[in-house]
């Protein structure tokens, strides 16, 4: 590994000047920005294509009319707002990030419309987003699993609830056999209730009750955007067996946990994610709650690709 501070060549053993170091740093930053920009542009292109193929006759789901994020930025609505999945339908369902004053949009008619396969440089950036941190309390599965699914979700999103309660259980056997790792990332797109729930999820994770707590909170959003406050979340924590409810309640005001929630949300916004749930399955992007069989197919495809790369 080269030391960025002192790099020499056989013909000129002098250290680089500060100006050169700064130039190199800016060049590296420019490459990173270019890749992120490429990802955002590519993701947006896929979303526009999905909008053009949306079925106007399909039922439109609940309106997404929450307040924008604290910084006042509009996260940007996308396609993917549709009603609960119907009789065997395979179209994905998802909640758009808030676009004040606008109604939800119908889901894509073609379930493949929101599946996006990136160019090689963007694919590598997606792989680099995988944390594979053995100490990550928000992840399940082996750190060296061939497939990592990054899940950006909001606890008050009914389609995130649908995924967690109905679809995710069918993926867990792949977690158990070492094929799949799921890294949950908070993406707060609604309001302070969503932010509070995200902090509460991390507080539950601190006491090894993340799965149980997530299921309990998501169950409140199966028929719309769940409404609850701190007292209700503390009660849920007790119901799912959090060992120290008082510590859990104190953690709801923990600045580090709140910062971790904001960092995940900022990451989602930075790469152009604008709806929940959004999944990065190695190098495949899915937006919306897909049927389990389709997600299993994609995981297998990505496992085979990962085997070929290794």
N, C-alpha and C positions, 0 to 999 in steps of 0.2 A: 504494500500500500504506500502511495506517495504521500509525503507530508505536505499539505497545502501551503504551509508556512515557509518551508525551505526545500525547494526542488532544484536539483542541479543537473547539468549535462556533462558528458565526458570532456567536451571542449571548453566549457566555461563553468568552473566550479563555484561561481559566485552565487550567493542566495538571491532569490527574487526580491525586487523592490516592493515596497508596500503598494505602489500603484499597480504593479503586475498582479499581486495577490488579489487586490480589489477587483481588477479586471476579470481574473479567473472566476472569482466568486460571483460577479455579475453575470458572467457567461453561463455558469452552472444554473443560476437562478432563472436566467432567460429560458434555458432548456426546460426547466421544470414548469415554468409558466406556460410555455408553448404546449407542453404535453397536456396540462390541465385544460388550457383553452381548447385544444383539439378534442379532448374528451367532452367538454361542455357542448361544443359545436356539433359533435357527432351524436351526442345524446339528444340534443334539441332537434336535430334532423330526423332522428327516429321517432320522436314524439310528434312532430308535424305530420310524418307519414301515417302515424297511428290515427291522428285526428281526421285525416282525409278519408280513412277507411272505416270510420266509426259508423255504426248502424243507427240512423236517426230514429228508427222505430223502437229501439230497445228502451226499457224502462230506465229513467234517470233516478239515481239514488238521492240520499239526503243532501241538501245544499251545504256546501262548505263555506260558511260565512263568519269565521272567527276573526278576531283581531289579528293584525300582523305581528311579527316578532317585535321585541322590545326596541330594537334599533330602528324600527319604522320601515325596514326594507320589506318589500313584497316578495315572498318566496317564489312567486310565479306559478300559476295554476297550469296543470297539464291535463291530458286526457287521463282516463282511468277512473273517473267517478261514475260508478254505476250501482245499480241495486244489487242485493244479494244474489249470488249465483243461482240460477234457476234449475229446471229439471234436466240435469245432466249437461247443461251448457258448459262450454270450455273457455269462454271468454274470461280474461282476467278482470278482477275487480280491484279498484284502488281509490284512495282519497287524495285529491290534489291538495297541494299546499294552498294556504288562503289567498284568495284573490278578491279583495273586498268588493262586495256588491255584485259579484258574478255568481251564477248558478253552476251547479255541478254539470260536467259534460258526460255524455254517454260513453260506455266502454268501447274499445275497438271491436269490430265484428269478427275479426280474425285474431285468434289468440296469439298467433305469431307476430302480430303487428307491433307488440310492445317488447318483443324479444330482439335484442340488438347484439350483433357480433362485431367487435371493434377491429380496426386496423392494428397491425402488430405493435406499434409504439404505444398505442392506447391500451392494448391488452396487457403490456408489461406494467404500465402504470397501475392498472387494476390489480394485478398480482402484488404490486408493491404496497397496496393499501391493506393487505392482510397483515395483521399484527402478530399472530402466532405467539402470543405471550402466555406462557404457562401460568402467570399470576393474574390473568384477566378474569375478573369475577363475572363478567357479562358473557363469557363464551363457554361453550360445551364442546367436547370432542378432543381428540388427540392433536397436539400442536403440529405434528408432522403428517396429518391427514392429507391425502392427495387432492381433496377438494375442500375449499373453504367457501362458505356462503356468508357474505356480509349482509346483514338485514338492517335496513334503515326503517324505523317504525315509530309511530306515535301511539301512546296508550289509549287515546280517545278515538282512534281511527277504527271504524267498524270492520274494515277489510283487513287491518292488522289483527283484529280480534278473530276474524274468520280464519286467517292463516294460523294463528297460534293455537286455537282451540280445535280446529278440524283438520288442518293439513299437516302442520308440523309434527304431530304424533306419528304420522306415517313415514316421516323422514328419520325419526330417532333410531330405528334399527341400524341405519347407516352410520349414525354417530357412534353407536355401541360397537360396531364391528371395525371402526377405525377408518372408514371411507370418508366421512364427512365431519367437518368442524363448522359450527355455527357461531358467528361473532355478531352479537346484538349491538346495534348502534342506535342511540337515541336521536330522533329527528323531531324536535318539537315544532309542529306546524300550526297548532291551534292557539292555545292561550296559556295562562298561568296554571290552570288546572292540569294541563298536559305536562308542564314543566315540573309541577309538584309531584305528579305521578312518576315521572322519570327519576327524580331524586329519590323517591320512595323505593323504586325498584332497586336502585343501587344500595339503599340502606338495607333492604331485605337481602341483597347479595352479600353484604358484609356479614350477615349471620347465616349464610348458606341456605337461604330460602327463596332464591330468585325464581326458580321454575314455578313453585307453588304460588308465590305472590303475583307473578305475571299472569298466571291463569285466572286468579281471582279478580284482578283489576280488568283484564281484557273482557271477562264475562260481563262487566258492567256496560260494555260498549257494543254488544252484539246487535242491538236494535237501534242504534244511534250513537251519538257522542255522549259517553257516560258523564254524569255529574256527581261530584263528590268533593269532599274537603279533607283537611288533615285528620280530623277525628275519625272519619270513615276509613281512611287508609290505615290508621293505627289499629282500628278494630279488625280490618282484614289481615293485618300482620299477625295479630294475636290468633286469629282463626286458622292461619296456615302454619302456626307453630314457631313463630319467631321467638327465640329463647328469652330475649331481653327487650320487651316492648318499650321500656323507658329509654333505652339506648337508641332503639329504632326511632322513637319520636324526636329525640335530640338530634339524630342524624338528618332529619328533614331540614334542619337549619345549617347543615355542614357546608361550609363554603367550598371545600374541595370536591364534594360530590356534585354540587351545583356547577362548579367549573368543568367537571368531567362531562356533564350533560351538555353544557354549552359547546365544549370542544367537539363532541360528536356531531352536534347540529351544525356547527360551523364547517366541519369537514364535508357534510352532505351538501350544504349550500355551495361550498367552494368548487365541488366537482360537477355541479349542475343538477343534482338530484332535487326534484321539486314535487314529488308525490310519495305517498306511503300506501302500502309497503313497496319499497324498492329493494331488489336483491342483486348483489354482484356475486355470481356463482363462478368462481375463478375468472374466466374471461367472457362470461355471458351475463347480460343485464336483463332482468325481468322487472316489469313494473306492474304491480297488481297481485291479487291473490289467485294464483294459478291452481288448477287441479293437481292433486298429489302425483298422479301418474305422469303428468307432463314434467313436473319438477324432478321426479325420479329419473326420467329419460335424460334430462339435461345433466343431472349429476353424473350419470353413467357416461355420457359423452365427454364431460369434463375430466372424469377419472381416466378415461382412455387417452385423452390428449395429454394429461399430466404424466402418464406412464411413458408416452412417446417422447416427451420433453426431457425426462430424467435419464 
